[in-house]
Amino acid sequence: MELKEEEESEPVSPTAQYLSSSTLSLCILAILEFEQVLDDSLLMQLVKDVFLSISPRFSSVMVRDENGAKQRKRVEVKLINHVKFPFCPSGLSPESYDKYLGDYISEIGMQQLPQSQPLWEIHLIRSPTSHAACTLIFKLHHSLGDGFSLMGALLSCLQRADDPSLPLTLPSVFLPSTAKDESNGSIFTRVLKIFSTVSDTVLDFCWNFVKSTTAEDDQTPIRSGDDRVEFRPVRVATMTFSLDHVKQIKTKVVATINDVVTGIIFLGTRLYMQELRHDSSNAKSTALILLNTRVFRSYESVKDMLKHDANAPWGNYFAFLHMSIPELTDDWSSNPLDFVVKARQIMNFKKNSLAVYLTARYIHSTLKNTSMGMTNLIGPVEKMALANHPVKGLYFAVVGAPQSLSVTIISYMEKLRVSVVAEDGFIDSQKLKSCVEHAFEVTIHIMDKTWIFCDRLSDVYSDGVDDFLEFAILNSENRMSIRCPCTSCDDMVHDAFEHCDKDPSSFKDVLEDVEKPIYSVFNEILPNDNSLPKSMYKAKKTMKLLGLDYEKIHACRNDCILYRNEFKNLSECPRCGASRLKRMFQSPQTVENLKWHENKRIRNGKLHHPADSPAWQLIDKKWPDFSQEPRNLRLALSSNGINSHSTLSTTYSYWPVTLITYNLPPWLCMKRKFMMLSLLISGPKQPGNDIDVYLVPLIADLKTLWDVGVDVFDAYRKQTFNLRAVLMWTISDFLAYGNLFGCTVKESMVVQFVG
């Protein structure tokens, strides 16, 4: 392919010369993942007709003129030297191809582009990975332009997948405007702000200068500090985050999306450092964030970018923002957002300084003395396509930097793709990836509170519970034990499928933003190693171990007696006759729950609740006057013997008789607070077949509740109604079954149950 040499050569900027010198050689790898396999001949045609015509730099080399100054000169481009089709064995699994792609990226990342030809290459990996049918890699030397310029060039090759005639749109980026505030402020305020900016700039510039020349970061699990680290193999790991989730955190901490993402990556990095070496969580570590210094933030066409008076000119217009990575405190997990807020505060201080515009000249030493680099780009909102081949994913990486770790971020289709470029053999890129993902999970789940206030039968509530359980199990030391979310239950629930004995509505207690309790305030005042309990539950637990436990005692609703001592097992007050059952109707929430079976249960022909059973339906059919009142109680009776001394040689036993209310939702009916201990039969021997003697008072009460009922005040409807109850079932083992009903449960005539 012949190209005419330009009459006027383009001078090479000092930054571009430095980026392609023997001291430093940086390249950008742009990786596009496709849903369909690209044809070799189609790719060659696209490079010839589209890519080379984007900018003359793609067909130029750097040469020296007669005065020794470097110029860009147009040359003949031999596509065979630039477009690569590597061979890959067939028949492998997607995981094997993932490894092959990672090895290939590491290999081309170490290779230097020859200075005798234009500094770019394109590689087509036609093997299907777990992410794409094929992968296209653009290797572009940083001297051609910065990420802003090269992304603009890349977008020139692509179109919208849904309608190629429409332009690609990008997320809105608003520059901070202070003109209105300054015009409304007093002269004193404006002078004070100018003085603050100048002082911040001076301090920041001095600190940046020291960091760029002499002061180095500590050697940590993310910084080896070795010379020529830029020539070592790298390993690239990527992860994807929802942009909507990031925006939720952004709203909560009042920050920008970049601030939030930076804080989360810093948190994940600190977690990785702590996991490999505990003392490194507070080591002196600095990150370099590359900033676009152009005033105009959105991409322009390449034609406009190449103009002399362009708003967003092509080239390397960037500066470094030195940012100390916040230290990781021991209590970070109590509120991960605090870490993000600290990162935002440091970022805001740096943004108020103009020192970033003054430190770009010390590029190599600046990179070498710091622990990690970070840069981000914005990508299109819609799905892109290259010659009608949809682009499934997009990410990029920077290679050749004298750092063991660099991180890149790009947005595409409302997703953020984060790439970790780590020194192979020194940094475990997969472990670091897991730590960053964990940091994102613990941060975003603090924000997701809305599901708890939704209807229990809604998909939103169901999904919220699933997300909570998944998150709790994932972050538990024992995957079969999760933390109970109730405020007064700080301990572990030793069954991943069992909640504590509290109403699930108490979940909102821990999820709502409430004022700090007094013990939490004292903990902040006292030294860090104080032993004051950090929750009410732990305080109660400590008191119990000291023998200072407490006991709950029922009381008559008319304040006549306490149900203790001789009154402990009574079902009604001996003075006023008020039924103990009436207590259930003093709470409006409980009244609503007692009608759950009628108003809110799912009716789809399946057994979700005892109300779907034939026994329940038989009562509805035979006694319709009873079933017309949904507040009438459907009860079950359960009894069994208990040996309180845990030894078979002791004859003393207890026989509790408990009533269970089946009107309630499934998650409440077996909870302790809704189970009524009606009788407690104790003595030196079991009651045996004579248990019916002890059941007489309970049976009399049940007959009264069935035949006559009792007047009860409904706290929800603010009215009195006649409450009735029916005993539907009994729950017992075979021995108790024999005692209660006189059935044979042993020897040859044992009773049989037919299901």
C-alpha positions in Angstrom: 0.0 0.0 0.0 1.6 3.2 -1.1 1.0 6.5 0.7 2.2 9.9 -0.5 4.7 11.6 1.8 3.3 14.8 3.3 5.0 18.0 2.1 5.0 19.3 5.7 6.2 16.9 8.4 4.5 17.1 11.8 6.9 17.9 14.7 7.0 15.4 17.6 6.1 16.9 21.0 8.6 16.5 23.9 6.1 14.3 25.7 5.7 11.9 22.7 9.5 11.8 22.3 9.9 10.9 26.0 7.2 8.2 25.9 9.0 6.4 23.1 12.6 6.8 24.3 15.0 4.2 25.8 14.0 5.4 29.3 10.3 4.8 28.9 8.1 3.1 26.3 4.4 3.0 27.1 1.7 1.2 25.1 -2.1 1.0 25.3 -3.9 -2.3 24.7 -7.5 -1.8 23.7 -9.4 -5.1 23.8 -12.7 -5.6 22.0 -14.8 -8.7 22.7 -17.1 -9.7 19.8 -20.3 -11.9 19.8 -19.3 -13.2 16.3 -16.0 -14.3 14.7 -14.4 -11.7 12.5 -13.3 -12.8 9.1 -9.5 -12.2 8.3 -10.1 -10.6 4.9 -12.8 -8.3 6.4 -10.4 -7.1 9.1 -7.7 -6.4 6.6 -10.1 -4.4 4.5 -11.3 -2.4 7.5 -7.7 -1.5 8.5 -6.9 -0.4 5.0 -10.0 1.6 4.3 -11.0 2.9 7.8 -8.2 2.7 10.4 -5.3 4.2 8.4 -7.4 7.1 7.2 -8.3 8.2 10.8 -5.0 9.9 11.4 -1.7 10.4 9.5 0.1 9.2 12.7 -0.9 5.7 12.0 1.1 5.7 8.8 4.1 7.8 10.1 7.4 7.1 11.8 9.6 9.5 13.8 12.8 10.7 12.1 15.2 13.5 12.7 15.5 16.4 10.3 18.7 18.3 9.4 18.5 20.3 12.6 18.2 17.1 14.8 14.6 17.7 15.7 12.2 14.8 15.6 9.5 14.9 12.9 6.7 12.5 11.9 7.2 11.3 8.3 4.6 9.4 6.2 5.8 6.0 5.0 4.5 2.9 3.2 2.5 0.7 5.5 2.8 -3.0 5.1 -0.3 -4.5 6.7 1.3 -7.9 7.1 3.7 -6.4 9.6 0.9 -4.8 11.7 -2.1 -7.2 11.6 -1.4 -10.5 13.3 -3.5 -13.7 13.3 -1.9 -15.9 16.0 -2.4 -19.7 15.8 -4.3 -21.2 18.6 -5.0 -25.0 19.1 -8.6 -26.0 18.6 -10.9 -28.1 20.7 -10.0 -26.5 24.1 -12.4 -25.4 26.8 -13.3 -21.7 27.2 -11.3 -21.7 30.4 -8.2 -22.9 28.5 -8.7 -20.2 25.9 -9.0 -17.6 28.7 -5.5 -18.7 29.9 -4.2 -18.6 26.3 -5.5 -15.1 25.8 -4.0 -14.0 29.1 -0.6 -15.5 28.1 -0.8 -13.8 24.7 -1.6 -10.4 26.2 1.3 -10.8 28.5 3.6 -11.7 25.6 2.7 -8.8 23.3 2.8 -6.5 26.3 6.5 -7.2 26.8 7.4 -6.9 23.1 8.7 -3.5 21.9 7.2 -2.0 18.8 9.9 -1.5 16.1 10.7 2.2 15.6 11.2 1.6 11.8 7.5 1.3 11.2 4.3 3.0 12.5 3.9 2.2 16.2 0.7 0.1 16.2 -0.4 -3.5 15.8 -3.7 -5.3 15.6 -4.1 -8.9 16.8 -7.2 -11.1 16.1 -7.7 -14.0 18.5 -10.3 -16.2 16.9 -10.7 -18.7 19.7 -13.9 -18.5 21.9 -13.2 -17.5 25.5 -15.7 -17.5 28.3 -16.5 -13.8 27.4 -16.6 -13.7 23.6 -16.5 -15.5 20.4 -13.4 -13.7 19.3 -11.1 -11.0 20.6 -9.5 -8.1 18.8 -6.5 -6.4 20.4 -5.3 -2.9 19.4 -1.7 -2.3 20.5 -1.1 1.5 20.2 2.0 3.3 21.3 1.4 6.1 23.8 3.5 8.5 21.7 0.6 8.4 19.1 -1.7 10.0 21.7 -3.1 9.6 25.1 -6.2 7.4 26.0 -8.5 10.3 25.2 -7.1 10.6 21.6 -6.9 6.9 20.9 -10.4 6.2 22.2 -11.7 8.9 19.9 -9.9 7.2 17.0 -11.3 3.8 18.0 -14.8 5.2 18.1 -14.3 6.5 14.6 -14.1 2.9 13.4 -17.3 1.8 15.2 -21.0 2.4 14.8 -24.2 1.9 16.8 -25.3 -1.7 16.6 -29.0 -0.9 16.5 -28.8 1.9 13.9 -25.4 2.6 12.2 -26.8 5.9 10.8 -27.1 7.4 14.3 -24.0 8.6 16.2 -22.8 7.0 19.4 -23.7 8.8 22.5 -21.6 9.1 25.7 -22.6 9.6 29.3 -23.0 13.2 30.3 -19.9 14.7 31.9 -20.4 18.0 33.6 -17.5 20.3 34.5 -17.8 21.9 37.9 -18.8 25.5 37.5 -18.0 28.0 40.1 -18.8 31.2 38.2 -22.2 31.6 39.7 -21.0 31.0 43.2 -18.1 33.5 42.8 -20.4 36.1 41.4 -22.8 35.7 44.4 -20.0 35.6 47.0 -18.4 38.5 48.6 -14.9 39.9 47.7 -13.6 38.5 50.9 -14.9 35.0 50.0 -13.3 35.1 46.6 -10.0 36.3 47.9 -10.1 33.6 50.6 -10.8 31.0 47.9 -7.9 32.2 45.7 -5.6 32.2 48.7 -6.7 28.6 49.6 -6.1 27.4 46.0 -2.6 29.0 46.0 -1.6 27.6 49.3 -2.9 24.1 48.4 -1.0 24.4 45.1 2.3 25.3 46.8 2.0 22.5 49.4 0.8 19.9 46.8 3.5 20.9 44.3 6.3 20.5 46.9 4.9 17.2 48.0 4.6 16.0 44.4 8.1 17.2 43.5 9.5 15.2 46.4 7.5 12.1 45.4 8.6 12.4 41.8 12.3 12.8 42.6 13.5 11.2 45.9 10.7 9.9 48.2 9.6 6.4 47.4 6.7 4.4 48.6 7.2 1.4 50.9 7.9 -2.0 49.5 4.6 -3.8 49.9 2.7 -6.7 48.2 1.8 -4.3 45.4 5.2 -2.7 45.0 8.4 -4.6 44.6 10.6 -1.5 44.1 12.8 -3.4 41.7 14.5 -1.8 38.7 13.3 -2.5 35.2 10.0 -3.9 36.4 8.5 -2.5 33.2 10.2 -5.3 31.2 8.7 -8.2 33.3 5.6 -10.2 32.3 2.2 -9.0 33.4 -1.1 -10.6 34.0 -4.4 -8.9 33.2 -7.6 -9.6 35.2 -10.9 -7.8 34.5 -14.1 -7.4 36.5 -17.5 -5.8 35.7 -19.6 -3.5 37.9 -23.0 -2.0 37.5 -22.9 1.7 36.9 -26.3 2.0 38.6 -24.9 0.6 41.8 -22.0 3.0 41.6 -24.5 5.8 41.2 -26.3 4.7 44.4 -23.1 5.0 46.4 -22.3 8.3 44.7 -25.5 9.7 45.9 -25.0 8.5 49.4 -21.4 9.9 49.9 -22.0 13.0 47.7 -19.1 12.3 45.4 -18.4 11.8 41.7 -18.4 8.4 40.0 -14.6 8.6 39.7 -14.3 9.3 43.4 -16.5 6.3 44.3 -14.7 3.9 41.9 -11.3 5.1 43.1 -12.3 4.6 46.8 -13.6 1.1 46.1 -10.4 0.1 44.2 -8.3 1.5 47.0 -10.2 -0.5 49.6 -9.8 -3.7 47.6 -6.1 -3.0 47.2 -5.7 -2.5 50.9 -7.6 -5.7 51.6 -5.2 -7.6 49.3 -2.2 -6.0 51.0 -3.5 -6.9 54.4 -4.3 -10.5 53.4 -0.7 -11.1 52.1 1.0 -9.1 54.9 -0.9 -7.7 57.8 1.4 -4.7 58.5 1.1 -3.5 54.9 -2.5 -2.3 55.4 -1.1 0.9 56.8 2.1 1.1 54.7 3.0 4.3 52.9 1.5 3.8 49.4 0.7 6.3 46.7 -1.4 6.0 43.6 -1.0 8.0 40.4 -4.2 9.0 38.8 -3.9 10.2 35.2 -6.0 13.3 34.4 -7.2 14.7 31.1 -6.1 18.3 31.2 -8.3 19.3 28.3 -11.1 21.8 29.2 -13.4 20.1 26.7 -14.4 16.7 28.2 -16.4 14.9 25.5 -14.9 13.2 22.5 -14.8 15.0 19.2 -14.3 13.7 15.7 -10.7 12.9 14.8 -10.8 15.6 12.1 -11.7 18.2 14.7 -9.1 16.9 17.1 -6.3 17.4 14.5 -7.1 21.1 14.0 -4.7 23.6 15.4 -7.4 25.4 17.3 -9.2 22.3 18.5 -11.1 22.4 21.8 -9.9 18.8 22.5 -6.7 18.5 20.5 -5.1 15.2 19.6 -1.9 14.3 21.5 -0.7 13.6 25.1 -2.5 16.2 27.3 -2.4 14.5 30.7 -1.1 15.2 34.2 -0.6 13.1 37.3 -2.6 13.4 40.5 -0.6 12.0 43.4 -3.0 10.4 45.9 -2.1 8.7 49.1 -4.1 5.4 49.5 -6.0 5.7 52.8 -4.9 3.4 55.6 -7.1 0.4 56.5 -8.4 0.5 60.1 -9.4 -2.6 62.1 -13.1 -1.6 62.1 -13.4 -0.8 58.4 -16.0 -3.5 57.9 -18.5 -1.8 60.2 -18.9 0.9 57.6 -16.9 0.5 54.3 -18.3 3.8 53.1 -16.0 5.6 55.5 -13.1 4.4 53.5 -14.7 5.8 50.3 -15.3 9.1 52.0 -11.7 9.4 53.1 -10.6 8.7 49.5 -13.0 11.4 48.3 -11.7 13.9 50.8 -8.1 13.4 49.6 -9.3 13.7 46.0 -11.1 16.9 46.7 -8.0 18.4 48.3 -6.0 17.5 45.2 -8.6 18.9 42.9 -8.3 22.2 44.6 -4.6 22.3 43.7 -3.1 23.3 40.4 0.0 21.3 41.0 -1.1 18.5 38.7 -0.3 20.8 35.7 3.3 21.3 36.9 4.5 17.7 37.5 4.0 15.9 34.2 7.7 16.3 33.1 9.0 13.7 35.7 7.1 10.8 34.2 9.4 7.8 34.7 10.6 8.7 38.3 7.0 9.6 39.2 5.7 6.2 38.1 8.7 4.3 39.6 8.4 5.9 43.1 4.7 5.2 43.5 2.8 1.9 44.1 0.1 1.9 41.4 -1.3 3.9 38.5 -4.9 4.4 37.6 -6.7 5.9 34.6 -10.2 5.9 33.3 -12.1 6.6 30.1 -15.8 6.9 29.2 -17.3 4.7 26.6 -20.6 4.7 24.6 -24.0 4.1 26.2 -25.3 1.9 23.3 -23.9 -1.3 22.0 -21.2 -0.8 19.3 -20.5 -2.8 16.2 -17.6 -3.1 13.8 -18.8 -3.9 10.3 -22.1 -5.2 11.7 -20.2 -7.4 14.3 -21.6 -6.4 17.7 -19.0 -5.6 20.4 -19.9 -7.5 23.5 -17.3 -6.0 25.8 -14.5 -3.4 25.9 -11.6 -2.8 28.2 -8.0 -1.5 28.0 -4.7 -1.8 29.7 -1.5 0.2 29.9 1.8 -1.8 29.7 5.4 -0.7 29.9 5.0 1.4 33.0 7.7 1.0 35.8 5.1 -0.1 38.3 4.0 -3.5 39.5 0.4 -2.6 39.4 -1.9 -0.4 37.2 -5.7 -0.2 37.0 -7.8 1.0 34.2 -11.5 1.7 34.1 -13.9 2.2 31.2 -17.7 2.5 31.0 -19.7 0.7 28.3 -23.4 0.0 28.1 -24.1 1.2 31.7 -21.3 -1.1 33.0 -17.9 -0.4 34.4 -15.1 -2.7 33.2 -12.1 -2.6 35.6 -8.8 -4.1 34.4 -6.0 -5.0 36.8 -2.5 -5.1 35.1 -0.2 -6.8 37.6 3.4 -8.0 37.6 3.2 -11.7 37.0 4.8 -13.8 39.7 4.8 -11.0 42.2 1.1 -9.9 42.4 -1.7 -12.5 42.4 -4.0 -10.8 39.9 -6.9 -13.1 40.6 -6.7 -12.7 44.4 -6.5 -8.9 43.9 -9.5 -9.1 41.7 -11.4 -11.0 44.4 -10.5 -8.4 47.0 -11.7 -5.5 44.8 -15.0 -7.4 44.0 -15.4 -8.0 47.8 -14.8 -4.3 48.5 -17.5 -3.4 45.9 -19.9 -6.0 47.4 -19.6 -4.8 51.0 -20.0 -1.2 49.9 -23.0 -1.6 47.6 -24.9 -3.9 50.0 -24.9 -1.2 52.6 -26.8 0.9 50.2 -29.4 -1.7 49.1 -32.1 -1.1 51.8 -35.3 -0.5 49.9 -36.4 -4.2 49.6 -37.1 -4.4 53.4 -40.0 -2.0 53.1 -41.7 -3.8 50.2 -44.6 -6.2 50.3 -43.4 -9.7 51.4 -45.1 -11.3 48.4 -43.4 -9.0 45.9 -40.5 -10.0 43.7 -38.5 -7.1 45.0 -38.7 -8.4 48.6 -37.9 -11.9 47.5 -34.8 -10.8 45.5 -33.7 -8.6 48.4 -33.8 -11.5 50.8 -31.9 -13.7 48.4 -29.2 -10.9 47.9 -28.9 -10.5 51.7 -28.5 -14.2 52.3 -26.0 -14.5 49.5 -24.0 -11.6 50.8 -24.2 -12.7 54.4 -23.1 -16.3 53.6 -20.3 -15.0 51.3 -18.9 -12.8 54.0 -19.2 -15.3 56.9 -16.3 -17.2 58.3 -18.4 -20.3 58.2 -20.6 -20.6 55.2 -23.2 -22.5 57.2 -23.5 -19.6 59.7 -24.6 -16.1 59.0 -25.1 -13.1 61.1 -28.6 -12.3 62.2 -29.5 -8.8 60.9 -31.5 -7.8 63.9 -30.1 -5.0 66.1 -30.4 -7.0 69.3 -29.0 -10.2 67.8 -25.3 -9.6 67.1 -24.4 -13.2 67.4 -24.2 -15.9 64.7 -27.2 -17.9 63.6 -25.8 -21.4 63.3 -28.0 -22.4 60.4 -27.9 -20.5 57.1 -31.6 -21.2 56.6 -32.9 -20.1 60.1 -33.5 -16.6 61.3 -33.6 -15.6 65.0 -36.9 -15.6 66.9 -37.7 -12.0 65.9 -40.2 -10.8 63.4 -38.5 -10.3 60.0 -39.8 -6.7 60.1 -37.0 -6.1 62.7 -34.5 -6.3 59.8 -35.3 -2.6 59.2 -33.8 -1.8 62.6 -30.3 -2.7 61.4 -30.8 -1.4 57.8 -32.2 2.0 58.7 -29.9 4.9 59.4 -30.7 5.4 63.1 -29.0 7.5 65.8 -26.0 5.9 67.4 -26.8 4.3 70.8 -25.1 5.5 73.8 -22.7 2.5 74.1 -21.5 3.3 70.5 -20.8 6.9 71.5 -18.8 5.7 74.5 -16.8 3.4 72.3 -15.7 6.3 70.1 -14.7 8.4 73.2 -12.7 5.6 75.0 -9.3 4.2 73.8 -9.3 1.8 70.8 -8.5 -1.2 73.0 -11.4 -0.7 75.5 -13.5 -3.7 76.4 -16.9 -2.0 76.6 -19.5 -4.1 74.7 -20.2 -2.7 71.2 -23.9 -3.7 71.1 -26.8 -4.2 73.5 -26.8 -7.9 72.7 -23.2 -8.4 73.8 -23.9 -6.4 76.9 -26.8 -8.7 77.8 -24.7 -11.7 77.0 -22.0 -10.5 79.4 -24.6 -9.9 82.1 -26.0 -13.4 81.6 -22.5 -15.0 82.0 -22.2 -13.2 85.3 -25.5 -14.6 86.5 -27.4 -11.3 86.0 -30.0 -12.7 83.6 -33.5 -11.3 83.2 -36.9 -13.0 83.0 -40.0 -12.0 81.0 -43.3 -12.3 82.9 -46.7 -12.0 81.4 -49.2 -9.7 83.1 -53.0 -9.5 83.2 -54.2 -6.8 80.7 -56.2 -5.2 83.6 -53.1 -5.2 85.8 -54.6 -7.7 88.3 -51.8 -10.2 88.6 -48.5 -11.4 87.2 -48.5 -14.8 85.6 -45.9 -16.2 88.0 -45.6 -18.6 90.9 -49.0 -20.1 91.4 -50.5 -18.2 88.4 -47.7 -19.2 86.0 -49.7 -21.8 84.0 -53.1 -20.2 84.0 -54.8 -19.3 80.8 -57.0 -16.6 82.3 -56.8 -14.1 85.1 -58.4 -15.6 88.4 -59.7 -12.1 89.5 -61.2 -10.5 86.4 -61.4 -13.6 84.1 -59.6 -11.9 81.2 -58.3 -14.5 78.8 -54.5 -14.7 78.2 -55.3 -15.1 74.6 -56.6 -11.5 74.5 -53.0 -10.3 74.7 -52.5 -11.3 71.1 -55.0 -8.7 70.0 -53.5 -5.7 71.8 -50.9 -5.2 69.0 -52.3 -4.0 65.7 -49.4 -5.7 63.8 -50.2 -9.0 65.5 -53.9 -8.7 64.6 -53.0 -8.1 61.0 -50.7 -11.2 61.1 -53.5 -13.3 62.5 -55.5 -12.5 59.3 -52.5 -13.2 57.0 -53.9 -16.6 56.0 -57.1 -14.9 54.7 -55.7 -11.7 53.1 -52.2 -12.3 51.9 -51.5 -15.9 51.4 -50.8 -17.2 47.9 -53.7 -19.3 46.4 -52.3 -21.3 43.5 -53.4 -24.9 44.5 -50.2 -25.6 46.3 -49.6 -26.1 50.0 -48.0 -22.9 51.2 -49.8 -22.7 54.6 -52.0 -24.9 56.8 -55.0 -22.9 55.4 -54.4 -24.8 52.1 -54.8 -28.2 53.9 -57.9 -30.5 53.8 -58.3 -30.2 57.6 -58.6 -26.4 57.4 -61.0 -26.6 54.4 -63.1 -29.2 56.2 -63.7 -26.8 59.1 -64.6 -24.0 56.6 -67.2 -26.3 55.0 -68.7 -27.8 58.2 -68.8 -24.6 60.3 -69.1 -21.7 57.9 -70.1 -19.3 60.8 -66.7 -20.0 62.4 -64.7 -19.5 59.2 -66.5 -16.2 58.3 -64.4 -14.5 61.1 -60.7 -14.8 59.9 -59.5 -13.7 63.4 -60.9 -16.9 65.0 -57.9 -19.0 66.0 -56.9 -22.4 64.6 -54.8 -24.1 67.2 -52.5 -27.1 67.5 -51.6 -28.8 70.7 -48.2 -30.3 71.4 -46.9 -32.2 74.4 -43.9 -34.3 75.2 -41.9 -35.4 78.3 -38.7 -33.6 79.3 -36.0 -35.0 81.6 -34.6 -31.8 83.1 -31.5 -33.5 84.5 -30.4 -35.0 81.2 -30.0 -38.5 82.7 -32.1 -41.6 82.2 -31.7 -42.6 85.8 -33.8 -39.7 87.1 -37.5 -40.3 87.3 -38.4 -36.7 87.7 -39.9 -35.2 84.5 -41.8 -32.3 83.0 -44.7 -32.4 80.5 -45.2 -29.0 78.9 -48.5 -28.6 76.9 -48.2 -25.9 74.3 -50.7 -24.3 72.0 -49.6 -23.1 68.5 -51.6 -20.6 66.5 -51.7 -21.5 62.8 -53.5 -18.3 61.7 -50.1 -16.6 61.5 -47.7 -16.4 58.5 -45.3 -19.5 58.3 -42.4 -17.4 59.5 -44.2 -16.4 62.7 -46.4 -19.3 63.8 -43.6 -21.4 65.3 -41.8 -18.4 66.9 -41.5 -18.5 70.7 -43.5 -15.3 71.3 -46.6 -16.8 69.6 -46.5 -20.2 71.3 -48.6 -20.5 74.5 -47.5 -22.7 77.4 -50.9 -23.7 78.7 -49.9 -26.4 81.1 -46.7 -27.6 82.7 -47.2 -31.0 84.3 -44.3 -31.9 86.6 -43.7 -34.7 89.1 -41.6 -37.7 90.1 -43.1 -39.8 87.5 -44.6 -39.4 84.0 -48.4 -38.9 83.9 -48.7 -41.8 81.4 -52.3 -42.6 80.4 -53.6 -40.4 83.3 -52.5 -37.3 81.5 -56.2 -36.6 80.6 -56.7 -35.7 84.3 -54.3 -32.9 83.9 -55.7 -31.8 80.6 -59.2 -31.2 82.0 -58.7 -27.4 82.6 -57.3 -26.9 79.2 -60.1 -28.9 77.5 -62.7 -26.9 79.4 -61.1 -23.6 78.1 -61.0 -24.9 74.6 -64.7 -25.9 74.8 -65.6 -22.4 76.0 -63.6 -20.9 73.2 -65.5 -23.1 70.7 -69.0 -23.0 72.0 -69.2 -19.5 73.5 -66.0 -17.6 72.8 -64.7 -14.6 74.6 -65.1 -10.8 73.9 -61.8 -9.4 72.7 -60.8 -5.8 71.8 -59.2 -5.6 68.3 -56.5 -2.9 68.5 -56.3 -2.6 64.7 -60.0 -2.1 64.0 -60.7 -0.4 67.3 -63.7 -2.7 68.0 -64.7 -5.6 70.2 -65.5 -8.9 68.7 -66.3 -12.5 69.8 -63.2 -14.6 69.6 -63.6 -18.3 69.1 -61.0 -21.0 68.6 -60.8 -24.6 67.3 -58.2 -27.3 68.0 -57.3 -28.6 64.6 -54.3 -30.9 65.3 -52.0 -32.4 67.9 -48.3 -32.7 67.5 -46.5 -35.5 69.5 -44.3 -38.5 69.2 -45.5 -42.1 69.3 -45.3 -42.4 73.1 -47.2 -39.2 73.7 -49.7 -40.3 71.0 -50.4 -43.4 73.0 -50.8 -41.5 76.2 -53.1 -38.8 74.8 -55.4 -41.1 72.7 -54.9 -44.5 74.2 -53.6 -45.9 70.9 -51.3 -48.9 70.8 -47.9 -47.7 69.7 -45.7 -50.7 70.5 -45.6 -54.5 70.2 -47.7 -56.3 67.5 -50.7 -54.0 67.3 -48.9 -50.7 66.7 -51.0 -48.0 65.0 -50.0 -47.2 61.5 -50.2 -43.9 59.7 -51.1 -43.8 56.0 -50.0 -40.8 54.1 
